Amino acid sequence: MSINEVLEQALELKANERSKLIDELLKSLDKPDEEIDQIWAEEADKRLESYRKGELKAVPMENIFK
């Protein structure tokens, strides 16, 4: 089945069914990447350690959302 055939069939669905189909397709693309998660965890640990050593200053949350 070609993508055009799938699209034609999808466009025949009711709006709520198309919405559910879109949601499921997007979820299928949004798979966690363990390698990236590990890299971010290591970066967070480095930043926390730098903060605790006084090498990194914190910014109050109120200033960030101004």
N, C-alpha and C positions, 0 to 999 in steps of 0.2 A: 504494500500500500504506500503510495507516495505522500509526501507532506501536503500537497495540494488536495488530495483526496481526504486526508484527515482534517484539514482545515475546512473543506466544504461540509463535512459531516458535523464538525464542531460548531459551525455557524448555524446549523439547523437546531441546535439545542436551545432550551430556554435560558434566559439571562442568568438565573441562579445556578443552572447546571454548567454554563460556560465559566462562571466565576469559580465554581468548585474545581473545574478542570484546570483553569489557570493557576489556582492555588496549589494544586497537586503537582503541576509541572514545575512551578517555582521551587517547591519543597525538594523536588528531585535534583535540582541544581545546587541547592544549598547544603551540601554535605560538609561536615566538619573535617578539617585537615589537621591531623594530630601533630604533624611537623610544625605547622604554623602556630598551633596552640602552645607547643613546647617552647618555641622561640619567644612568644609573647610572655609566657610564664617566667622565662629566664630574664627577660628585659624588666619585668615588674620587680623581680627579686633584686636586680642590679640597682634600679631606681630607689627602692626602699632602703637598701644598704647605703647608698649615697646620701639619702636624706638623713638616716640615723647617724652618719658620720659628720653631718653638717656641711657636706659638699653640694647639697642641692636644697634650694629653698622651696617652701610650699607657698601656694597662692590660695588665699581664702576663697571658698566656693562662691561667696557673694560677688567677688570681683570677676570671676569667670563668667557669670551669667548676667553681667551688666550690659 
